[in-house]
Amino acid sequence: MSSESGSGSERGGAGSGLGAVAGRSLGVLASLVRIVTVVFAAVLVVHVVLVVTSANPRNGVATAVASAADHLTLGLGDLFAPSSPSLEVVLNYGLPAVVWLLIGIVVSRLLGALAR
């Protein structure tokens, strides 16, 4: 009889072990989502800073950041058209940066909740 209860606890241990692995995997995925979305937002913010501070647009770094930022705007890159070019960049690249951060928060929290 004690061997039956031992095998029952082993099954429970295996089941909880799989749950723990799944929980850790979702936790790692949540962290990766958070990291990626923060990096995307950072690229957009760096682009805004480079443009507002009048960095040389022909510089290799400025060109690479601008190209990456253009791909990360989520379709919001030409949403605003104010008369000031600096304000235009701040709005059209700043808003997607905020959206990326919100996406990261929401998705990582959902994954974290599933991990429990």
ZATORVO-454429 format. One line per field, with one value per residue (C-alpha): x, y, z; residue number from 1; residue in one letter. Coordinates in pm, 1 decimal. Example, Ala and Ser with C-alpha at 12.3 -4.5 7.8 and 13.67 -1.06 7.14 Angstrom:
xx <- 1230.0	1367.0 $
yy <- -450.0	-106.0 $
zz <- 780.0	714.0 $
pos <- 1	2 $
code <- A	S $
! end
This chain:
xx <- 0.0	282.9	420.7	89.3	95.8	459.3	375.3	84.5	311.7	559.7	288.9	195.7	561.1	597.7	285.7	395.3	742.6	595.8	390.2	702.0	889.5	599.3	580.5	952.8	930.5	647.7	843.4	1145.4	922.2	770.1	1120.2	1219.9	907.7	984.8	1347.2	1259.0	988.9	1216.0	1490.5	1239.0	1127.5	1489.6	1570.0	1278.5	1387.3	1748.3	1620.7	1419.7	1723.5	1948.0	1703.0	1614.6	1981.4	2057.1	2286.3	2442.7	2182.4	2455.9	2644.2	2636.4	2496.2	2227.6	2132.5	2109.8	1902.8	1671.0	1621.4	1545.6	1313.7	1121.0	1046.1	927.8	667.0	368.0	215.6	220.5	525.8	324.1	24.5	100.6	197.9	280.2	464.6	777.3	996.3	1132.3	784.8	683.3	965.1	890.7	523.4	556.8	834.9	761.1	406.9	518.3	786.1	515.7	299.0	589.7	636.1	264.7	267.8	562.5	392.3	60.6	203.0	462.9	199.8	-32.7	247.2	341.0	-17.6	-24.6	302.9	142.3 $
yy <- 0.0	235.9	170.1	284.9	608.8	651.3	610.5	851.0	1114.1	1050.0	1118.8	1439.0	1535.0	1471.7	1671.9	1960.6	1934.6	1983.1	2273.8	2427.9	2390.8	2547.0	2828.6	2896.4	2888.5	3141.6	3353.6	3350.5	3436.5	3725.5	3856.5	3827.9	4016.6	4289.7	4315.6	4325.2	4588.0	4807.4	4780.9	4876.9	5178.1	5273.6	5270.6	5507.5	5738.9	5743.2	5838.9	6125.1	6247.2	6229.2	6423.7	6685.5	6748.5	6786.0	6487.0	6443.2	6236.6	6096.1	5944.9	5564.2	5535.7	5795.9	5624.4	5281.4	5412.3	5602.1	5292.7	5074.9	5338.9	5361.0	4988.1	5015.1	5291.3	5052.5	5259.3	5573.2	5730.7	5991.4	6033.7	6392.4	6680.4	6984.4	7279.0	7213.7	6932.0	6855.9	6827.6	6606.1	6361.8	6368.4	6289.5	6041.9	5839.3	5907.1	5770.3	5434.3	5415.7	5449.5	5194.6	4945.1	4989.2	4933.2	4622.8	4489.5	4552.2	4395.9	4088.6	4018.3	4048.7	3814.0	3563.0	3605.6	3537.9	3223.4	3112.8	3088.8 $
zz <- 0.0	72.9	-276.8	-429.0	-238.0	-341.1	-709.6	-670.0	-525.2	-804.5	-1060.2	-880.9	-873.4	-1248.1	-1323.9	-1108.8	-1264.8	-1610.9	-1482.5	-1332.8	-1663.0	-1852.8	-1598.7	-1626.3	-2005.9	-2004.7	-1758.9	-1989.7	-2285.9	-2089.0	-2016.8	-2382.8	-2491.8	-2240.0	-2357.0	-2728.3	-2687.8	-2474.2	-2738.9	-3010.9	-2806.7	-2740.9	-3113.6	-3174.7	-2892.6	-3014.6	-3360.6	-3210.3	-3016.8	-3324.0	-3538.6	-3276.8	-3198.9	-3571.8	-3607.4	-3950.5	-4141.6	-4370.0	-4075.0	-4074.7	-3723.4	-3786.3	-4112.3	-3947.9	-3658.6	-3895.5	-4109.4	-3807.7	-3662.7	-3989.0	-3963.6	-3602.3	-3629.8	-3637.1	-3916.1	-3701.6	-3869.7	-4056.4	-3828.3	-3729.4	-3959.1	-3742.4	-3891.6	-3682.9	-3820.8	-3474.0	-3326.0	-3616.8	-3539.3	-3166.2	-3223.3	-3509.9	-3348.9	-2981.6	-2997.8	-3143.1	-2871.9	-2606.7	-2788.3	-2796.9	-2422.4	-2361.0	-2581.1	-2383.4	-2050.1	-2151.2	-2325.3	-2054.9	-1781.6	-1967.6	-2009.8	-1644.3	-1540.2	-1754.3	-1596.5	-1251.6 $
pos <- 1	2	3	4	5	6	7	8	9	10	11	12	13	14	15	16	17	18	19	20	21	22	23	24	25	26	27	28	29	30	31	32	33	34	35	36	37	38	39	40	41	42	43	44	45	46	47	48	49	50	51	52	53	54	55	56	57	58	59	60	61	62	63	64	65	66	67	68	69	70	71	72	73	74	75	76	77	78	79	80	81	82	83	84	85	86	87	88	89	90	91	92	93	94	95	96	97	98	99	100	101	102	103	104	105	106	107	108	109	110	111	112	113	114	115	116 $
code <- M	S	S	E	S	G	S	G	S	E	R	G	G	A	G	S	G	L	G	A	V	A	G	R	S	L	G	V	L	A	S	L	V	R	I	V	T	V	V	F	A	A	V	L	V	V	H	V	V	L	V	V	T	S	A	N	P	R	N	G	V	A	T	A	V	A	S	A	A	D	H	L	T	L	G	L	G	D	L	F	A	P	S	S	P	S	L	E	V	V	L	N	Y	G	L	P	A	V	V	W	L	L	I	G	I	V	V	S	R	L	L	G	A	L	A	R $
! end
